[in-house]
Amino acid sequence: MIKVGDTIPAVTLYEYSEVEGEGCSIGPNPVDVAKASAGKTIALFALPGAFTPTCSAKHVPGYVEGAEAFKNAGVDEIWCLSVNDAFVMGAWARDQKTNGKVRMLADGSADFAKATGLTLDLASRGMGLRSNRYSMLVKDGKVTALNVEAPGKFEVSDAGTLLGQAKG
């Protein structure tokens, strides 16, 4: 499992873009994790799946509401990762009103989750391989804080825990 001091995996995630811009088209666009995190401080949180009740009611709203406080603590970007496709993550972003506050990144093949060792096997529930629920603070591609939740708990991946670490 990834730990504090490790470099985050150099994989490609996907982000749904609502508008066409320089170098990106409407729809799913690749995000090279190594390039996107270089020289930045990232508050990254991962959730098993989009539109899950607790994640939609507590986790994502907490990061959206805390976006300004994260910026004031020196965080450049907030990333939400989930094992879903970019279209689902885009729909979840619209539903949660994350635009400009939280980047909703799709780990559709669970490449990031597998590379970090933070997988959750929900095949017996018909959902396949997912990501554990966790948060991490990443500075210039290196993990400086990592909070992994035990199954059924919602204590360490919330915005308040990671914000405290970003300030500290």
Residue pairs with C-beta under 8 A, 6 or more apart in sequence:
1 116
1 117
1 118
1 148
2 8
2 9
2 115
2 116
2 117
2 118
2 136
2 143
2 146
3 143
3 146
4 143
4 144
4 145
4 146
5 142
5 143
6 142
6 143
7 141
7 142
7 143
8 33
8 34
8 37
8 44
8 116
8 136
8 138
8 141
8 142
8 143
9 33
9 111
9 112
9 115
9 116
10 32
10 33
10 34
11 33
11 107
11 111
11 112
11 115
12 30
12 31
12 32
12 33
12 111
13 30
13 31
13 33
13 81
13 105
13 106
13 107
13 112
14 28
14 29
14 30
14 31
14 85
14 86
14 89
14 105
14 106
14 108
15 28
15 29
15 31
15 86
15 89
15 90
15 103
15 104
15 105
15 106
16 27
16 28
16 29
16 86
16 87
16 89
16 90
16 91
16 93
16 104
16 106
17 24
17 25
17 26
17 27
17 28
17 29
18 26
18 90
18 94
18 99
19 26
20 26
27 86
27 87
28 85
28 86
28 87
28 106
29 86
31 103
31 105
33 112
34 141
37 138
37 140
37 141
38 140
38 141
39 140
40 76
40 77
40 138
40 139
40 140
41 74
41 75
41 76
41 77
41 137
41 138
41 139
41 140
41 166
42 75
42 76
42 77
42 78
42 79
42 137
42 138
42 139
43 63
43 70
43 75
43 77
43 78
43 79
43 135
43 137
43 162
43 163
43 166
44 78
44 79
44 81
44 135
44 136
44 137
44 138
45 59
45 63
45 78
45 79
45 80
45 81
45 134
45 135
45 136
45 157
45 159
45 162
46 80
46 81
46 82
46 107
46 112
46 113
46 118
46 131
46 132
46 133
46 134
46 135
46 157
47 55
47 59
47 60
47 80
47 81
47 82
47 131
47 133
47 157
48 55
48 82
48 83
48 120
48 122
48 127
48 130
48 131
48 132
48 133
49 55
49 82
49 83
49 84
49 127
49 130
50 82
50 84
50 88
50 89
50 91
50 92
51 88
51 92
51 95
54 154
55 133
56 92
56 95
56 96
58 154
58 158
59 133
59 154
59 157
59 158
59 159
60 80
60 92
60 96
60 98
60 102
61 96
62 158
62 159
62 160
63 70
63 78
63 80
63 101
63 102
63 159
64 96
64 97
64 98
64 101
64 102
65 159
66 159
66 160
66 163
67 78
67 101
67 102
69 163
70 78
70 159
70 163
70 166
73 163
73 166
73 167
74 166
75 137
75 166
77 103
78 101
78 102
78 103
79 102
79 103
79 105
80 89
80 98
80 102
80 103
80 104
80 105
81 105
81 106
81 107
81 112
81 113
81 131
82 89
82 92
82 104
82 105
82 106
82 107
82 131
83 107
83 108
83 110
83 113
83 128
83 129
83 130
83 131
84 92
84 106
84 107
84 108
85 106
85 108
86 106
86 108
88 106
89 104
89 105
89 106
90 104
92 104
93 99
93 102
93 104
96 102
96 104
98 104
107 113
107 131
110 119
110 129
110 130
110 131
112 131
113 119
113 120
113 129
113 130
113 131
113 132
114 129
118 131
118 132
118 134
118 148
119 129
119 130
119 131
119 132
120 129
120 130
120 131
120 132
120 133
120 151
121 129
121 130
122 128
122 129
122 130
123 129
132 148
132 149
133 148
133 149
133 154
133 157
134 146
134 147
134 148
134 149
134 156
134 157
135 145
135 146
135 147
135 156
135 157
135 158
135 161
135 162
136 143
136 145
136 146
136 147
136 162
137 143
137 144
137 145
137 162
137 165
137 166
138 144
144 165
145 162
145 165
145 166
147 156
147 157
147 161
147 162
147 165
148 156
149 155
149 156
149 157
155 161
